[in-house]
Amino acid sequence: MELTPGQLLAYNGTNPSKPIYVALKGQIYDVAAGVSFYGPGGPYAMFAGKDASRALAKMTKNEEDITSSLEGLSEKEIGVLNDWEKKFQAKYPIVGRVVS
């Protein structure tokens, strides 16, 4: 499955009939198993329906960092992002990728 960033927004957890997706490094993960984290009211709900690569790399929840852009990240931040990617791969199925 390929989704644009706009289409990905439809999977933000606000529609109970749709799964919850979070993208990381362009890969879309079905995080419905983590609904308490990514669903409405959850501590990471702001990442649902979006590519959270930059925010996870920087360990922030700032809206301006919830983007796929890796521009200007330090080596340490890229390492943190790679650790998050391993965690996502171990916990959640990949269901597609984000396309422009």
C-alpha positions as CSV (number, residue, x, y, z in Angstrom):
1,M,0.0,0.0,0.0
2,E,1.2,3.5,-0.8
3,L,-0.2,6.6,0.9
4,T,0.6,10.2,0.5
5,P,1.1,12.2,3.7
6,G,-2.5,13.6,3.2
7,Q,-4.0,10.1,2.9
8,L,-2.0,8.9,5.9
9,L,-3.8,11.6,8.0
10,A,-7.0,9.5,7.7
11,Y,-5.4,6.9,9.9
12,N,-4.9,9.1,13.0
13,G,-7.1,7.1,15.4
14,T,-10.1,9.4,15.3
15,N,-12.2,7.0,13.1
16,P,-12.7,3.8,15.1
17,S,-13.4,1.8,11.9
18,K,-9.8,2.5,10.6
19,P,-6.5,1.3,11.9
20,I,-4.0,3.7,13.4
21,Y,-0.8,4.2,11.3
22,V,2.5,5.9,12.2
23,A,5.2,6.3,9.6
24,L,8.9,6.1,10.3
25,K,11.6,6.7,7.7
26,G,8.9,6.3,5.0
27,Q,7.6,3.0,6.2
28,I,4.0,2.9,7.5
29,Y,3.3,0.8,10.6
30,D,0.0,-0.4,11.9
31,V,0.2,0.6,15.5
32,A,-3.3,-0.3,16.5
33,A,-1.9,-2.8,19.0
34,G,-0.5,0.3,20.8
35,V,-3.8,2.1,20.8
36,S,-3.2,3.2,24.4
37,F,-0.1,5.1,23.2
38,Y,-1.1,6.3,19.7
39,G,-4.9,6.5,20.0
40,P,-6.8,9.6,21.0
41,G,-5.7,10.9,24.4
42,G,-2.6,8.7,24.3
43,P,0.8,10.1,25.1
44,Y,2.0,9.7,21.4
45,A,-1.4,10.5,19.7
46,M,0.2,13.4,18.0
47,F,2.2,11.0,15.8
48,A,-0.8,9.0,14.6
49,G,-1.5,9.5,10.9
50,K,1.9,11.1,10.3
51,D,5.6,10.4,9.7
52,A,7.2,10.9,13.1
53,S,10.8,10.3,12.0
54,R,12.3,13.7,13.0
55,A,10.3,13.9,16.3
56,L,11.4,10.4,17.4
57,A,15.0,11.1,16.4
58,K,15.0,14.3,18.5
59,M,12.9,12.8,21.3
60,T,10.4,15.6,21.1
61,K,6.6,15.9,20.7
62,N,6.8,19.4,19.2
63,E,4.4,19.8,16.2
64,E,7.1,21.3,14.0
65,D,9.3,18.2,14.4
66,I,6.5,15.7,13.4
67,T,7.8,15.4,9.9
68,S,9.7,13.0,7.7
69,S,12.6,15.5,7.2
70,L,15.9,14.2,8.5
71,E,17.8,17.3,7.4
72,G,20.3,18.6,9.9
73,L,20.0,15.7,12.4
74,S,23.1,14.8,14.3
75,E,24.7,11.4,14.2
76,K,23.4,10.7,17.7
77,E,19.8,11.6,16.6
78,I,20.1,9.3,13.6
79,G,21.2,6.6,16.0
80,V,18.1,7.3,18.2
81,L,15.9,7.1,15.1
82,N,17.5,3.8,14.0
83,D,16.8,2.4,17.5
84,W,13.1,3.5,17.2
85,E,12.9,1.8,13.8
86,K,14.1,-1.5,15.4
87,K,11.5,-1.2,18.1
88,F,8.7,-0.5,15.6
89,Q,9.8,-3.4,13.4
90,A,9.7,-5.7,16.4
91,K,6.3,-4.6,17.6
92,Y,4.2,-3.5,14.6
93,P,3.5,-4.8,11.1
94,I,4.6,-2.7,8.1
95,V,1.6,-2.1,6.0
96,G,3.0,0.2,3.3
97,R,5.1,3.3,2.5
98,V,4.6,7.0,2.2
99,V,4.9,8.5,-1.2
100,S,5.0,12.1,-2.3
